[in-house]
Amino acid sequence: MRKPEIILVGAGGHSKACIDVIENEDKFDIAGLVGLPDEVGKQVLDYSIIATDADLSELVKQYKYAFVTQGQIKSPENRLKIYNKLENMGFQLPCIVSKTAYVSSRAEICAGTIVMHRVVINADVKIGSNCIINTSAVIEHDVRIGNHTHISTGVILNGNVTVAEHTFLGSNTVVKNGIKIGASCVIGMGLSIKQDVSDQTTLKGR
């Protein structure tokens, strides 16, 4: 049976990691990427950049599915704009999960989120829309992650942690059980978080 086609919006470095996971999951055929005007005609891995944002209103007539492959370093602003635009246009934004990840059948993951290789997501976890759960992250039981949040490589969220929307957690950050991290925070890499973190807090990494 032929797989549905999907358009990837964003042609930078993060798109390569997303392509690898989409190929691994093997539920979609990648029709092409949407990039900047000067990128059209170039390739990312084996896939062509076929259009720009200005062409999305035509692409939605041909393709049912789209996915945000713009990265998120610190601020989710660009990913948020793209996600909202695609959703408002009527694209369906699936959840993408690597076959190498473990996701509990009792976990809930919302639209547009990507779960990358070797991630562990345990029971009663709830993850919002348009999130990046990056390679080898561990999300323990009863964790709550808000929309448009990036959990970077190797992050460990222990049980009952809450991470509010629009927040960035740097690589190898470890968060103690029960801690609450507020909205629009930037947590640098390699930190051990043992106290609650207020909204819009920036903590420098090691």
N, CA, C and O atoms as a DFTB+ gen file, in Angstrom:
824 C
 N C O
     1  1       0.845      -1.200       0.000
     2  2       0.000       0.000       0.000
     3  2       0.877       1.247       0.000
     4  3       1.849       1.339       0.750
     5  1       0.523       2.188      -0.841
     6  2       1.309       3.414      -0.973
     7  2       1.175       4.278       0.274
     8  3       0.080       4.466       0.803
     9  1       2.316       4.805       0.735
    10  2       2.315       5.669       1.915
    11  2       1.883       7.085       1.534
    12  3       2.139       7.524       0.412
    13  1       1.224       7.815       2.463
    14  2       0.885       9.212       2.177
    15  2       2.136      10.072       2.091
    16  3       3.150       9.784       2.726
    17  1       2.050      11.126       1.299
    18  2       3.182      12.038       1.137
    19  2       3.101      13.160       2.173
    20  3       2.018      13.548       2.614
    21  1       4.267      13.665       2.545
    22  2       4.344      14.733       3.532
    23  2       5.325      15.799       3.056
    24  3       6.356      15.490       2.459
    25  1       4.991      17.051       3.326
    26  2       5.849      18.192       3.014
    27  2       6.567      18.619       4.293
    28  3       5.946      18.704       5.353
    29  1       7.858      18.886       4.200
    30  2       8.649      19.333       5.347
    31  2       8.951      20.816       5.202
    32  3       9.454      21.254       4.168
    33  1       8.645      21.583       6.230
    34  2       8.779      23.045       6.151
    35  2       9.956      23.473       7.028
    36  3       9.882      23.455       8.256
    37  1      11.035      23.855       6.362
    38  2      12.296      24.198       7.024
    39  2      13.387      23.310       6.466
    40  3      13.287      22.084       6.526
    41  1      14.445      23.930       5.915
    42  2      15.460      23.161       5.191
    43  2      16.852      23.315       5.787
    44  3      17.850      23.100       5.098
    45  1      16.925      23.685       7.064
    46  2      18.219      23.817       7.737
    47  2      18.706      22.494       8.293
    48  3      18.201      21.431       7.932
    49  1      19.696      22.569       9.182
    50  2      20.303      21.372       9.722
    51  2      19.344      20.461      10.460
    52  3      19.463      19.239      10.380
    53  1      18.384      21.047      11.184
    54  2      17.429      20.232      11.931
    55  2      16.595      19.350      11.005
    56  3      16.149      18.276      11.407
    57  1      16.383      19.795       9.775
    58  2      15.581      19.000       8.839
    59  2      16.238      17.655       8.547
    60  3      15.546      16.672       8.278
    61  1      17.569      17.603       8.599
    62  2      18.263      16.333       8.343
    63  2      17.938      15.308       9.421
    64  3      17.703      14.136       9.128
    65  1      17.927      15.762      10.672
    66  2      17.579      14.855      11.770
    67  2      16.133      14.395      11.642
    68  3      15.821      13.233      11.901
    69  1      15.249      15.308      11.241
    70  2      13.837      14.942      11.075
    71  2      13.655      13.946       9.935
    72  3      12.902      12.980      10.065
    73  1      14.338      14.176       8.831
    74  2      14.260      13.247       7.696
    75  2      14.659      11.844       8.128
    76  3      14.008      10.865       7.764
    77  1      15.723      11.754       8.900
    78  2      16.205      10.448       9.344
    79  2      15.156       9.719      10.176
    80  3      14.970       8.511      10.035
    81  1      14.467      10.470      11.052
    82  2      13.427       9.858      11.887
    83  2      12.205       9.487      11.050
    84  3      11.621       8.421      11.248
    85  1      11.818      10.347      10.127
    86  2      10.666      10.054       9.265
    87  2      10.933       8.810       8.418
    88  3      10.053       7.963       8.264
    89  1      12.147       8.699       7.868
    90  2      12.494       7.496       7.113
    91  2      12.451       6.259       8.020
    92  3      11.983       5.198       7.607
    93  1      12.936       6.401       9.240
    94  2      12.954       5.281      10.185
    95  2      11.541       4.843      10.549
    96  3      11.252       3.647      10.604
    97  1      10.662       5.812      10.797
    98  2       9.287       5.481      11.158
    99  2       8.557       4.803       9.998
   100  3       7.748       3.900      10.208
   101  1       8.850       5.245       8.775
   102  2       8.375       4.599       7.551
   103  2       6.853       4.647       7.396
   104  3       6.249       3.695       6.903
   105  1       6.241       5.744       7.812
   106  2       4.801       5.922       7.618
   107  2       4.471       6.900       6.500
   108  3       3.344       6.921       6.005
   109  1       5.455       7.719       6.094
   110  2       5.238       8.750       5.084
   111  2       6.335       8.706       4.037
   112  3       7.472       8.328       4.321
   113  1       5.977       9.097       2.818
   114  2       6.957       9.420       1.786
   115  2       7.162      10.931       1.783
   116  3       6.194      11.691       1.784
   117  1       8.393      11.357       1.779
   118  2       8.707      12.788       1.790
   119  2       8.618      13.330       0.368
   120  3       9.380      12.922      -0.509
   121  1       7.683      14.255       0.145
   122  2       7.464      14.815      -1.189
   123  2       8.487      15.891      -1.523
   124  3       8.779      16.129      -2.695
   125  1       9.030      16.540      -0.504
   126  2       9.991      17.618      -0.706
   127  2       9.974      18.562       0.472
   128  3       9.204      18.390       1.417
   129  1      10.836      19.567       0.403
   130  2      10.973      20.531       1.485
   131  2      10.576      21.924       1.027
   132  3      10.639      22.252      -0.157
   133  1      10.169      22.727       1.986
   134  2       9.882      24.143       1.770
   135  2      11.004      24.927       2.441
   136  3      11.277      24.737       3.626
   137  1      11.651      25.806       1.683
   138  2      12.780      26.565       2.208
   139  2      12.730      28.014       1.788
   140  3      11.680      28.527       1.401
   141  1      13.869      28.666       1.865
   142  2      13.996      30.061       1.449
   143  2      14.075      30.148      -0.073
   144  3      14.423      29.167      -0.729
   145  1      13.752      31.321      -0.646
   146  2      13.772      31.430      -2.114
   147  2      15.098      31.019      -2.749
   148  3      15.099      30.375      -3.798
   149  1      16.221      31.376      -2.135
   150  2      17.517      31.031      -2.732
   151  2      17.907      29.565      -2.510
   152  3      18.949      29.120      -2.993
   153  1      17.067      28.813      -1.775
   154  2      17.334      27.393      -1.557
   155  2      16.581      26.489      -2.530
   156  3      16.911      25.310      -2.654
   157  1      15.588      27.018      -3.212
   158  2      14.760      26.204      -4.114
   159  2      15.632      25.593      -5.207
   160  3      16.439      26.275      -5.837
   161  1      15.450      24.299      -5.413
   162  2      16.250      23.566      -6.391
   163  2      17.421      22.822      -5.777
   164  3      17.972      21.911      -6.394
   165  1      17.807      23.204      -4.560
   166  2      18.878      22.494      -3.861
   167  2      18.293      21.263      -3.173
   168  3      17.080      21.050      -3.179
   169  1      19.167      20.463      -2.585
   170  2      18.720      19.252      -1.915
   171  2      19.173      19.208      -0.458
   172  3      20.213      19.754      -0.090
   173  1      18.359      18.542       0.355
   174  2      18.735      18.176       1.722
   175  2      18.708      16.657       1.770
   176  3      17.660      16.038       1.590
   177  1      19.870      16.065       2.012
   178  2      20.018      14.622       1.868
   179  2      19.535      14.234       0.470
   180  3      20.095      14.723      -0.510
   181  1      18.527      13.382       0.336
   182  2      18.094      12.948      -1.003
   183  2      16.827      13.658      -1.473
   184  3      16.198      13.217      -2.436
   185  1      16.444      14.747      -0.812
   186  2      15.147      15.369      -1.091
   187  2      15.329      16.812      -1.562
   188  3      16.172      17.549      -1.051
   189  1      14.525      17.188      -2.538
   190  2      14.634      18.516      -3.134
   191  2      13.845      19.556      -2.340
   192  3      12.798      19.264      -1.763
   193  1      14.374      20.761      -2.329
   194  2      13.634      21.920      -1.832
   195  2      12.798      22.419      -2.994
   196  3      13.328      22.946      -3.972
   197  1      11.482      22.249      -2.881
   198  2      10.604      22.416      -4.040
   199  2       9.784      23.697      -4.003
   200  3       9.137      24.044      -4.991
   201  1       9.803      24.410      -2.869
   202  2       8.890      25.553      -2.748
   203  2       9.347      26.465      -1.619
   204  3      10.271      26.148      -0.870
   205  1       8.666      27.619      -1.517
   206  2       8.872      28.550      -0.413
   207  2       7.548      28.709       0.346
   208  3       6.522      28.160      -0.055
   209  1       7.587      29.456       1.428
   210  2       6.363      29.706       2.205
   211  2       5.241      30.271       1.336
   212  3       4.064      29.998       1.572
   213  1       5.617      31.060       0.332
   214  2       4.615      31.685      -0.529
   215  2       3.819      30.660      -1.338
   216  3       2.743      30.962      -1.853
   217  1       4.363      29.445      -1.441
   218  2       3.704      28.405      -2.239
   219  2       2.815      27.485      -1.413
   220  3       2.179      26.590      -1.970
   221  1       2.756      27.680      -0.110
   222  2       2.027      26.744       0.745
   223  2       0.537      26.682       0.408
   224  3      -0.081      25.623       0.514
   225  1      -0.036      27.807       0.006
   226  2      -1.464      27.815      -0.314
   227  2      -1.771      26.936      -1.524
   228  3      -2.895      26.452      -1.658
   229  1      -0.805      26.723      -2.398
   230  2      -0.966      25.790      -3.514
   231  2      -0.641      24.360      -3.093
   232  3      -1.303      23.414      -3.519
   233  1       0.371      24.211      -2.262
   234  2       0.781      22.869      -1.831
   235  2      -0.316      22.159      -1.038
   236  3      -0.459      20.940      -1.124
   237  1      -1.092      22.931      -0.264
   238  2      -2.143      22.304       0.550
   239  2      -3.235      21.679      -0.323
   240  3      -3.983      20.821       0.148
   241  1      -3.334      22.094      -1.572
   242  2      -4.288      21.485      -2.492
   243  2      -3.821      20.105      -2.948
   244  3      -4.624      19.278      -3.379
   245  1      -2.514      19.868      -2.847
   246  2      -1.938      18.621      -3.345
   247  2      -1.539      17.654      -2.237
   248  3      -1.590      16.436      -2.406
   249  1      -1.139      18.224      -1.093
   250  2      -0.606      17.399      -0.008
   251  2      -1.431      17.592       1.265
   252  3      -1.735      18.717       1.662
   253  1      -1.784      16.480       1.889
   254  2      -2.596      16.516       3.110
   255  2      -1.761      16.788       4.344
   256  3      -2.218      17.454       5.274
   257  1      -0.515      16.267       4.359
   258  2       0.316      16.301       5.564
   259  2       1.506      17.243       5.412
   260  3       2.100      17.354       4.340
   261  1       1.836      17.912       6.503
   262  2       3.031      18.753       6.564
   263  2       3.649      18.604       7.943
   264  3       2.995      18.174       8.894
   265  1       4.931      18.972       8.034
   266  2       5.631      18.861       9.310
   267  2       6.657      19.980       9.411
   268  3       7.312      20.326       8.428
   269  1       6.792      20.546      10.615
   270  2       7.742      21.644      10.841
   271  2       9.131      21.051      11.082
   272  3       9.353      20.340      12.062
   273  1      10.057      21.354      10.178
   274  2      11.436      20.883      10.331
   275  2      12.406      22.044      10.533
   276  3      13.614      21.899      10.349
   277  1      11.864      23.186      10.910
   278  2      12.668      24.312      11.389
   279  2      13.110      24.001      12.815
   280  3      12.294      23.574      13.632
   281  1      14.379      24.205      13.123
   282  2      14.881      23.916      14.461
   283  2      14.437      24.947      15.488
   284  3      13.814      25.955      15.153
   285  1      14.765      24.678      16.730
   286  2      14.405      25.578      17.831
   287  2      15.583      25.688      18.795
   288  3      15.793      24.813      19.635
   289  1      16.330      26.746      18.670
   290  2      17.397      27.049      19.618
   291  2      16.913      28.209      20.481
   292  3      16.760      29.332      20.000
   293  1      16.678      27.930      21.736
   294  2      16.193      28.911      22.713
   295  2      14.746      29.315      22.425
   296  3      13.837      28.851      23.114
   297  1      14.510      30.171      21.422
   298  2      13.161      30.685      21.196
   299  2      12.384      29.799      20.222
   300  3      12.940      29.355      19.218
   301  1      11.094      29.534      20.509
   302  2      10.258      28.760      19.589
   303  2       9.564      29.624      18.543
   304  3       8.720      29.120      17.802
   305  1       9.892      30.897      18.464
   306  2       9.107      31.854      17.678
   307  2       8.899      31.390      16.235
   308  3       7.770      31.384      15.746
   309  1       9.978      31.002      15.552
   310  2       9.842      30.622      14.141
   311  2       9.031      29.348      13.981
   312  3       8.164      29.276      13.110
   313  1       9.297      28.342      14.808
   314  2       8.525      27.097      14.735
   315  2       7.051      27.341      15.018
   316  3       6.179      26.752      14.379
   317  1       6.779      28.209      15.976
   318  2       5.401      28.524      16.345
   319  2       4.654      29.178      15.184
   320  3       3.508      28.828      14.900
   321  1       5.306      30.127      14.516
   322  2       4.682      30.795      13.374
   323  2       4.375      29.810      12.251
   324  3       3.291      29.830      11.668
   325  1       5.347      28.947      11.956
   326  2       5.151      27.976      10.883
   327  2       4.037      27.001      11.237
   328  3       3.170      26.709      10.413
   329  1       4.067      26.499      12.471
   330  2       3.058      25.529      12.911
   331  2       1.648      26.119      12.789
   332  3       0.747      25.488      12.236
   333  1       1.471      27.333      13.312
   334  2       0.156      27.969      13.263
   335  2      -0.301      28.211      11.829
   336  3      -1.477      28.045      11.504
   337  1       0.642      28.605      10.978
   338  2       0.308      28.855       9.576
   339  2      -0.163      27.569       8.897
   340  3      -1.179      27.564       8.202
   341  1       0.572      26.493       9.100
   342  2       0.199      25.214       8.481
   343  2      -1.152      24.725       8.994
   344  3      -1.992      24.265       8.221
   345  1      -1.348      24.830      10.304
   346  2      -2.605      24.380      10.905
   347  2      -3.781      25.189      10.370
   348  3      -4.824      24.628      10.035
   349  1      -3.612      26.513      10.289
   350  2      -4.686      27.385       9.808
   351  2      -5.011      27.142       8.339
   352  3      -6.142      27.357       7.903
   353  1      -4.011      26.692       7.574
   354  2      -4.224      26.414       6.156
   355  2      -4.964      25.098       5.943
   356  3      -5.504      24.859       4.863
   357  1      -4.993      24.253       6.951
   358  2      -5.697      22.989       6.831
   359  2      -4.819      21.766       6.657
   360  3      -5.331      20.666       6.448
   361  1      -3.491      21.935       6.741
   362  2      -2.611      20.773       6.737
   363  2      -2.834      19.949       8.001
   364  3      -3.169      20.498       9.051
   365  1      -2.653      18.656       7.904
   366  2      -2.592      17.798       9.083
   367  2      -1.133      17.650       9.494
   368  3      -0.267      17.389       8.659
   369  1      -0.866      17.818      10.793
   370  2       0.497      17.756      11.312
   371  2       0.610      16.531      12.219
   372  3       0.192      16.572      13.376
   373  1       1.167      15.458      11.703
   374  2       1.215      14.224      12.485
   375  2       2.266      14.279      13.582
   376  3       3.133      15.153      13.590
   377  1       2.176      13.341      14.499
   378  2       3.237      13.069      15.468
   379  2       4.187      12.065      14.817
   380  3       3.745      11.054      14.272
   381  1       5.488      12.343      14.874
   382  2       6.501      11.476      14.275
   383  2       7.319      10.837      15.398
   384  3       7.846      11.539      16.261
   385  1       7.425       9.499      15.386
   386  2       8.124       8.781      16.455
   387  2       9.087       7.767      15.840
   388  3       8.676       6.901      15.068
   389  1      10.364       7.879      16.185
   390  2      11.344       6.902      15.725
   391  2      10.996       5.506      16.234
   392  3      10.498       5.346      17.349
   393  1      11.265       4.497      15.402
   394  2      11.076       3.115      15.829
   395  2      12.057       2.716      16.931
   396  3      11.827       1.740      17.646
   397  1      13.149       3.469      17.068
   398  2      14.120       3.150      18.116
   399  2      13.740       3.739      19.467
   400  3      14.393       3.447      20.469
   401  1      12.697       4.563      19.515
   402  2      12.224       5.145      20.780
   403  2      11.297       4.161      21.486
   404  3      10.638       3.336      20.853
   405  1      11.262       4.269      22.817
   406  2      10.247       3.542      23.577
   407  2       9.215       4.547      24.060
   408  3       9.551       5.493      24.774
   409  1       7.972       4.348      23.676
   410  2       6.880       5.216      24.112
   411  2       5.809       4.335      24.743
   412  3       5.256       3.450      24.091
   413  1       5.522       4.584      26.010
   414  2       4.497       3.821      26.703
   415  2       3.147       3.968      25.996
   416  3       2.814       5.037      25.485
   417  1       2.387       2.887      25.976
   418  2       1.037       2.944      25.413
   419  2       0.133       3.841      26.242
   420  3      -0.955       4.210      25.800
   421  1       0.578       4.194      27.446
   422  2      -0.193       5.078      28.327
   423  2       0.308       6.517      28.292
   424  3      -0.081       7.330      29.130
   425  1       1.159       6.832      27.339
   426  2       1.618       8.219      27.144
   427  2       0.771       8.884      26.065
   428  3       0.206       8.218      25.198
   429  1       0.693      10.215      26.138
   430  2      -0.072      10.995      25.153
   431  2       0.854      12.029      24.520
   432  3       1.486      12.818      25.223
   433  1       0.931      12.023      23.191
   434  2       1.782      12.955      22.457
   435  2       0.925      13.647      21.410
   436  3       0.250      12.988      20.620
   437  1       0.951      14.962      21.402
   438  2       0.050      15.736      20.539
   439  2       0.650      15.990      19.156
   440  3       1.797      15.636      18.881
   441  1      -0.148      16.607      18.304
   442  2       0.175      16.800      16.888
   443  2       1.456      17.601      16.687
   444  3       1.759      18.522      17.445
   445  1       2.199      17.229      15.647
   446  2       3.348      18.016      15.229
   447  2       4.604      17.817      16.048
   448  3       5.612      18.481      15.802
   449  1       4.567      16.911      17.024
   450  2       5.741      16.644      17.869
   451  2       6.575      15.530      17.251
   452  3       6.037      14.586      16.672
   453  1       7.897      15.650      17.380
   454  2       8.803      14.605      16.911
   455  2       9.533      13.993      18.095
   456  3      10.053      14.703      18.956
   457  1       9.564      12.667      18.127
   458  2      10.275      11.908      19.153
   459  2      11.417      11.191      18.447
   460  3      11.188      10.296      17.634
   461  1      12.639      11.583      18.758
   462  2      13.792      11.122      17.990
   463  2      14.365       9.819      18.542
   464  3      13.819       9.225      19.472
   465  1      15.466       9.395      17.954
   466  2      16.019       8.074      18.232
   467  2      16.381       7.882      19.707
   468  3      16.912       8.779      20.361
   469  1      16.076       6.688      20.203
   470  2      16.483       6.203      21.526
   471  2      15.895       7.012      22.684
   472  3      16.420       6.970      23.797
   473  1      14.834       7.732      22.436
   474  2      14.102       8.417      23.514
   475  2      13.307       7.372      24.311
   476  3      12.846       6.370      23.765
   477  1      13.160       7.634      25.613
   478  2      12.297       6.812      26.466
   479  2      11.203       7.712      27.041
   480  3      11.493       8.724      27.679
   481  1       9.944       7.333      26.810
   482  2       8.800       8.067      27.344
   483  2       7.945       7.074      28.120
   484  3       7.390       6.137      27.546
   485  1       7.844       7.284      29.413
   486  2       7.176       6.316      30.280
   487  2       5.692       6.641      30.500
   488  3       5.149       7.557      29.882
   489  1       5.052       5.884      31.382
   490  2       3.603       5.902      31.524
   491  2       3.065       7.236      32.037
   492  3       3.697       7.916      32.845
   493  1       1.876       7.588      31.541
   494  2       1.133       8.766      31.973
   495  2       1.873      10.079      31.720
   496  3       1.657      11.069      32.418
   497  1       2.736      10.074      30.728
   498  2       3.376      11.314      30.253
   499  2       2.434      11.988      29.265
   500  3       1.766      11.315      28.480
   501  1       2.379      13.326      29.304
   502  2       1.612      14.100      28.331
   503  2       2.525      15.167      27.724
   504  3       3.101      15.989      28.436
   505  1       2.642      15.137      26.406
   506  2       3.511      16.052      25.668
   507  2       2.661      16.839      24.686
   508  3       1.854      16.262      23.958
   509  1       2.838      18.149      24.662
   510  2       2.020      19.029      23.839
   511  2       2.367      18.995      22.363
   512  3       3.093      18.117      21.898
   513  1       1.839      19.959      21.638
   514  2       1.997      20.048      20.185
   515  2       3.315      20.704      19.803
   516  3       3.842      21.547      20.529
   517  1       3.838      20.300      18.646
   518  2       4.971      20.974      18.008
   519  2       6.214      20.983      18.902
   520  3       6.966      21.958      18.917
   521  1       6.422      19.905      19.637
   522  2       7.609      19.786      20.489
   523  2       8.695      18.986      19.783
   524  3       8.421      18.203      18.874
   525  1       9.925      19.199      20.217
   526  2      11.054      18.366      19.818
   527  2      11.505      17.604      21.056
   528  3      11.916      18.206      22.047
   529  1      11.428      16.279      20.997
   530  2      11.985      15.434      22.055
   531  2      13.202      14.769      21.425
   532  3      13.079      13.807      20.667
   533  1      14.366      15.291      21.746
   534  2      15.554      14.978      20.970
   535  2      16.236      13.697      21.436
   536  3      15.869      13.107      22.452
   537  1      17.221      13.294      20.677
   538  2      17.872      11.993      20.798
   539  2      18.264      11.656      22.239
   540  3      18.893      12.454      22.933
   541  1      17.875      10.450      22.667
   542  2      18.280       9.855      23.955
   543  2      17.743      10.587      25.179
   544  3      18.251      10.384      26.282
   545  1      16.730      11.432      25.013
   546  2      16.073      12.029      26.184
   547  2      15.295      10.949      26.940
   548  3      14.807       9.986      26.348
   549  1      15.191      11.128      28.259
   550  2      14.421      10.213      29.102
   551  2      13.329      11.009      29.805
   552  3      13.611      11.940      30.559
   553  1      12.078      10.633      29.547
   554  2      10.921      11.330      30.106
   555  2      10.205      10.334      31.018
   556  3       9.557       9.401      30.542
   557  1      10.327      10.537      32.328
   558  2       9.795       9.570      33.288
   559  2       8.290       9.756      33.512
   560  3       7.675      10.669      32.960
   561  1       7.718       8.883      34.323
   562  2       6.267       8.829      34.532
   563  2       5.682      10.171      34.989
   564  3       6.299      10.909      35.757
   565  1       4.488      10.459      34.499
   566  2       3.684      11.608      34.949
   567  2       4.280      12.970      34.618
   568  3       3.874      13.976      35.199
   569  1       5.220      13.017      33.711
   570  2       5.778      14.301      33.269
   571  2       4.767      15.007      32.367
   572  3       4.036      14.360      31.617
   573  1       4.732      16.344      32.447
   574  2       3.894      17.171      31.583
   575  2       4.800      18.161      30.842
   576  3       5.572      18.890      31.464
   577  1       4.699      18.178      29.521
   578  2       5.510      19.071      28.686
   579  2       4.564      19.903      27.836
   580  3       3.730      19.355      27.115
   581  1       4.687      21.226      27.914
   582  2       3.793      22.122      27.196
   583  2       4.121      22.239      25.718
   584  3       5.140      21.730      25.252
   585  1       3.249      22.912      24.992
   586  2       3.385      23.087      23.547
   587  2       4.660      23.843      23.183
   588  3       5.140      24.680      23.948
   589  1       5.202      23.534      21.999
   590  2       6.288      24.294      21.381
   591  2       7.540      24.334      22.274
   592  3       8.180      25.374      22.428
   593  1       7.862      23.195      22.846
   594  2       8.996      23.071      23.762
   595  2      10.033      22.134      23.159
   596  3       9.691      21.160      22.488
   597  1      11.316      22.442      23.409
   598  2      12.414      21.608      22.900
   599  2      13.129      20.970      24.077
   600  3      13.735      21.659      24.898
   601  1      13.055      19.645      24.151
   602  2      13.794      18.865      25.131
   603  2      15.005      18.301      24.393
   604  3      14.863      17.406      23.560
   605  1      16.182      18.812      24.691
   606  2      17.364      18.513      23.887
   607  2      17.933      17.127      24.170
   608  3      17.418      16.379      25.000
   609  1      19.000      16.812      23.462
   610  2      19.632      15.503      23.535
   611  2      20.076      15.172      24.960
   612  3      20.702      15.983      25.643
   613  1      19.734      13.958      25.383
   614  2      20.229      13.454      26.656
   615  2      19.600      14.047      27.898
   616  3      20.064      13.765      29.003
   617  1      18.564      14.858      27.764
   618  2      17.876      15.429      28.931
   619  2      17.189      14.302      29.713
   620  3      16.665      13.356      29.126
   621  1      17.200      14.421      31.041
   622  2      16.470      13.487      31.899
   623  2      15.456      14.277      32.721
   624  3      15.820      15.139      33.522
   625  1      14.176      13.968      32.507
   626  2      13.103      14.554      33.306
   627  2      12.575      13.457      34.218
   628  3      11.938      12.513      33.748
   629  1      12.830      13.570      35.505
   630  2      12.363      12.568      36.448
   631  2      10.866      12.699      36.706
   632  3      10.235      13.642      36.229
   633  1      10.293      11.757      37.457
   634  2       8.856      11.662      37.605
   635  2       8.186      12.934      38.093
   636  3       8.716      13.649      38.944
   637  1       6.996      13.207      37.532
   638  2       6.138      14.320      37.959
   639  2       6.719      15.707      37.680
   640  3       6.266      16.691      38.264
   641  1       7.697      15.796      36.811
   642  2       8.215      17.107      36.389
   643  2       7.204      17.762      35.443
   644  3       6.548      17.082      34.654
   645  1       7.088      19.092      35.533
   646  2       6.291      19.880      34.594
   647  2       7.197      20.872      33.878
   648  3       7.939      21.619      34.516
   649  1       7.134      20.875      32.568
   650  2       7.845      21.863      31.748
   651  2       6.790      22.621      30.959
   652  3       6.111      22.039      30.113
   653  1       6.646      23.909      31.226
   654  2       5.594      24.698      30.578
   655  2       5.949      25.021      29.127
   656  3       7.060      24.744      28.674
   657  1       5.012      25.599      28.417
   658  2       5.144      25.841      26.981
   659  2       6.271      26.807      26.646
   660  3       6.659      27.650      27.455
   661  1       6.790      26.657      25.412
   662  2       7.761      27.572      24.799
   663  2       9.135      27.521      25.474
   664  3       9.915      28.464      25.340
   665  1       9.440      26.457      26.182
   666  2      10.684      26.375      26.947
   667  2      11.719      25.523      26.213
   668  3      11.376      24.604      25.470
   669  1      12.979      25.848      26.437
   670  2      14.111      25.130      25.849
   671  2      14.963      24.560      26.970
   672  3      15.390      25.293      27.862
   673  1      15.214      23.242      26.930
   674  2      16.109      22.593      27.884
   675  2      17.333      22.081      27.143
   676  3      17.215      21.264      26.230
   677  1      18.508      22.560      27.533
   678  2      19.742      22.200      26.857
   679  2      20.170      20.767      27.116
   680  3      19.702      20.116      28.051
   681  1      21.066      20.293      26.269
   682  2      21.521      18.904      26.315
   683  2      22.035      18.501      27.691
   684  3      22.725      19.261      28.371
   685  1      21.675      17.275      28.079
   686  2      22.161      16.633      29.311
   687  2      21.716      17.335      30.597
   688  3      22.301      17.115      31.657
   689  1      20.700      18.166      30.507
   690  2      20.092      18.721      31.713
   691  2      19.341      17.613      32.458
   692  3      18.687      16.771      31.841
   693  1      19.442      17.625      33.777
   694  2      18.732      16.659      34.614
   695  2      17.805      17.434      35.552
   696  3      18.245      18.352      36.245
   697  1      16.528      17.065      35.573
   698  2      15.546      17.765      36.395
   699  2      15.020      16.800      37.465
   700  3      14.522      15.716      37.161
   701  1      15.145      17.226      38.716
   702  2      14.715      16.412      39.858
   703  2      13.210      16.174      39.828
   704  3      12.455      16.989      39.298
   705  1      12.781      15.054      40.399
   706  2      11.363      14.718      40.393
   707  2      10.516      15.801      41.053
   708  3      10.898      16.374      42.073
   709  1       9.364      16.065      40.453
   710  2       8.395      17.000      41.012
   711  2       8.657      18.464      40.726
   712  3       7.853      19.311      41.115
   713  1       9.748      18.789      40.062
   714  2      10.091      20.194      39.795
   715  2       9.183      20.760      38.704
   716  3       8.780      20.056      37.778
   717  1       8.871      22.059      38.839
   718  2       8.084      22.777      37.837
   719  2       8.966      23.827      37.170
   720  3       9.540      24.687      37.837
   721  1       9.065      23.743      35.841
   722  2       9.803      24.724      35.040
   723  2       8.792      25.542      34.262
   724  3       7.934      24.989      33.574
   725  1       8.891      26.857      34.369
   726  2       7.886      27.750      33.820
   727  2       7.932      27.896      32.310
   728  3       8.734      27.257      31.629
   729  1       7.053      28.750      31.801
   730  2       6.940      29.007      30.368
   731  2       8.058      29.923      29.885
   732  3       8.550      30.776      30.624
   733  1       8.445      29.726      28.629
   734  2       9.409      30.599      27.944
   735  2      10.738      30.697      28.679
   736  3      11.358      31.759      28.723
   737  1      11.165      29.585      29.253
   738  2      12.468      29.524      29.917
   739  2      13.533      29.004      28.958
   740  3      13.230      28.315      27.983
   741  1      14.780      29.347      29.252
   742  2      15.933      28.794      28.542
   743  2      16.864      28.218      29.588
   744  3      17.445      28.948      30.391
   745  1      17.003      26.893      29.573
   746  2      17.843      26.197      30.536
   747  2      19.070      25.683      29.790
   748  3      18.943      24.861      28.883
   749  1      20.247      26.159      30.162
   750  2      21.471      25.778      29.474
   751  2      21.835      24.322      29.670
   752  3      21.260      23.627      30.508
   753  1      22.792      23.872      28.890
   754  2      23.127      22.454      28.887
   755  2      23.866      22.025      30.155
   756  3      24.613      22.794      30.760
   757  1      23.626      20.762      30.532
   758  2      24.394      20.140      31.587
   759  2      24.046      20.558      32.996
   760  3      24.820      20.295      33.917
   761  1      22.899      21.204      33.201
   762  2      22.536      21.669      34.535
   763  2      21.758      20.601      35.299
   764  3      21.136      19.720      34.704
   765  1      21.806      20.696      36.612
   766  2      21.001      19.864      37.494
   767  2      19.987      20.768      38.173
   768  3      20.354      21.606      38.998
   769  1      18.717      20.606      37.834
   770  2      17.661      21.504      38.308
   771  2      16.962      20.858      39.501
   772  3      16.298      19.830      39.365
   773  1      17.118      21.470      40.661
   774  2      16.590      20.899      41.901
   775  2      15.561      21.796      42.575
   776  3      15.012      21.443      43.619
   777  1      15.296      22.964      41.975
   778  2      14.288      23.884      42.492
   779  2      13.397      24.340      41.347
   780  3      13.816      24.336      40.189
   781  1      12.162      24.736      41.669
   782  2      11.258      25.239      40.646
   783  2      11.862      26.453      39.942
   784  3      12.622      27.217      40.537
   785  1      11.512      26.616      38.672
   786  2      12.034      27.697      37.843
   787  2      10.865      28.543      37.363
   788  3       9.919      28.018      36.777
   789  1      10.921      29.852      37.608
   790  2       9.835      30.766      37.238
   791  2       9.792      31.002      35.723
   792  3      10.769      30.764      35.013
   793  1       8.635      31.475      35.250
   794  2       8.476      31.822      33.834
   795  2       9.573      32.781      33.384
   796  3      10.043      33.621      34.151
   797  1       9.973      32.630      32.105
   798  2      10.889      33.540      31.427
   799  2      12.256      33.641      32.124
   800  3      12.905      34.687      32.098
   801  1      12.672      32.540      32.742
   802  2      13.988      32.494      33.375
   803  2      15.015      31.932      32.408
   804  3      14.725      30.986      31.676
   805  1      16.204      32.501      32.396
   806  2      17.332      31.958      31.638
   807  2      18.416      31.519      32.617
   808  3      18.851      32.291      33.472
   809  1      18.840      30.272      32.477
   810  2      19.919      29.741      33.293
   811  2      21.053      29.308      32.376
   812  3      20.858      28.480      31.486
   813  1      22.223      29.861      32.590
   814  2      23.357      29.526      31.743
   815  2      23.849      28.118      32.033
   816  3      23.887      27.688      33.185
   817  1      24.226      27.402      30.973
   818  2      24.713      26.044      31.117
   819  2      26.166      25.994      31.544
   820  3      26.840      27.018      31.661
   821  1      26.625      24.791      31.771
   822  2      28.022      24.591      32.145
   823  2      28.930      24.893      30.970
   824  3      30.150      24.782      31.088
